[in-house]
């Protein structure tokens, strides 16, 4: 995508953000008495309708929930930073703006792909709404565009069955709707003639993600503090879109390299790989055992809009087909059967492959909640494109039930709810384990994938396993840590889902938010306990969040001088024996003396460099950093994990 096109997307994104934040700020203050200063009257105004009172209750609960999370973080890190309602209100306002923008951008991209009927390109004159009001003519008579809103919400509801993270109407970030004037202005921005072609491009959603935060905002943050002061600043300062050629270079020389080596170089898939560096004939690399493609796990530990995962999807589609054809393809760890045994017909495999890839292969983590929305949407759209290319109608397409994209955020901050929920868990060992997880997850939003919660969990489980008298659930004397966690996870998830479902009356929204944060926390732990065949990333660089400085330096003493170096160390930890890591980072680690331990202890002792590209300036859009792209193979002899 050329610079003029990116500039148009940037201008449109900034204009849309500004008008949405102004619109929702007016609604928060003028209608719901939630002031930018953080002042919130305890009693709702008499002017509110019963429905508006419920909306206000949800919004106030969201503010209190954000404030509780910051208070818990302050206690956990023993910082003196003031925690105010003003900061929490600003956070809710951002959530409202970016969720609304992401939804309408999504509709534009889905329209361009024929995945939804025309619904926003012509506003309330769109073909989809005309058909909708043809079934219920009175909708067109509702004041202030309410009929059009009902129609769009019905579109969201349909999409939420597969992309819940973005389109779920129960999400507090969807509590407000732009009033008619603001909605028309938003649609005018998105429907600008000079943007018509961008909605067909897969890259567009990634650029919208990057441009939501203005360059001026980044400059202001850096002027006020050399190091990021919190997770939002860390995320905002490091939002740089990875160019496609870099993505291809790294994915082809990691995921592609594993496939090539395990097939002794006998694979047609490598023919179009433009940036693939083939291992030398007779190399030890060409002795890897073959794997069923369902057992290949790929992780992006700082996934952003999911660009690496999208290209990995492309590679995996070919791998599934080649494995189906291969009489020597081994059984899967998932089913115990070969791919062709589970899918005897080629067409059946092609129909199921997109769902299998999203279910088994691709995993992403990020500290920015927008990533979960955008990456999940991008992966869903990629699956739909695969279905379209097969000529499958919407009715015949398998349902995409989930993507493994997780937001790294702390477990809930409301101490009283933690105790209330922990008391529900039986046996008591589960309650103790849950309390431990909440405590150890306080810095998840600051550290993301760098948080070694998997180590903390192992310690907690080992402690519980010493007592063999935990009741029926954990009574076996030789219960393994892995099985303990699997059973504990099922029990906690089931109890959380019931807790959220039964939340009603006063405090219902707070309890649902508690349950949602807990579910995200359990999902993050689950990803960090796994081990992967491939880790691909464009990690943050520079200093980490000052809030987590002490824990970060204690956890990564060899790589604490730059976050990207710690991400490489952590990425290697998360790999299976013989796994492959591909990263684009600053090139400083390869020559500065301050990175000597990183080079000697991490790059040379724990892994073997396989390819290296010194890229220099101008690769990551506006980032003023000289970059290098490189791949590392983790030594099987020194690897640990499973």
Secondary structure, 3 states (H helix, E strand, C coil): CCHHHHHHHHHHHHHHHHHHHHHHHHHHHHHCCECCCCCECCCCCCCCCHHHHHHHHHHHHHHHHHHHHHHHHHHHHCCCCCCCHHHHHHHHHHHHHHHHHHHHHHHHHHHHCCCCCCCCCCHHHCHHHHHHHHHCHHHHHCHHHHHHHHHHHHHHHHHHCCCHHHHCCCCHHHCCCCCHHHHHHHHHHHCCHHHHHHHHCCCHHHHHHHHCCCHHHHHHHHHHCCCCCCHHHHHHHCCCCCCHHHHHHHHHCCHHHHHHHHCCCCCHHHHHCCCCCCCCCCCHHHHCCCCCHHHCCEEECCCCCCHHHHHHHHHHHHHHHHHHHCCCCCCCCCCCCCHHHHCCCHHHHHHHHHHHHHHHHEEEEECCHHHHHHHHHHHHHHHHHHHHHCCCCHHHCCCCCCCEEEECCCCCCCHHHHHHHHHHCCCHHHHHHHHHHHHHCCCHHHHHHHCCHHHHHHHHHHHHHCCCCCCCCCCCCCCCHHHHHHHHHHHHHHHHHHHHHCCCCCCHHHHHHHHHHHHHHHHHHHHHHCCEEEEEECCCCCCCCHHHHHHHHHHCCCCCCCHHHHHHHHHHHCEEEEEEEEEEEEHHHHCCHHHHHHHHHHHHCCEEEEEEEEEECCCCCCCCCCEEEEEEEECCCCCCCC
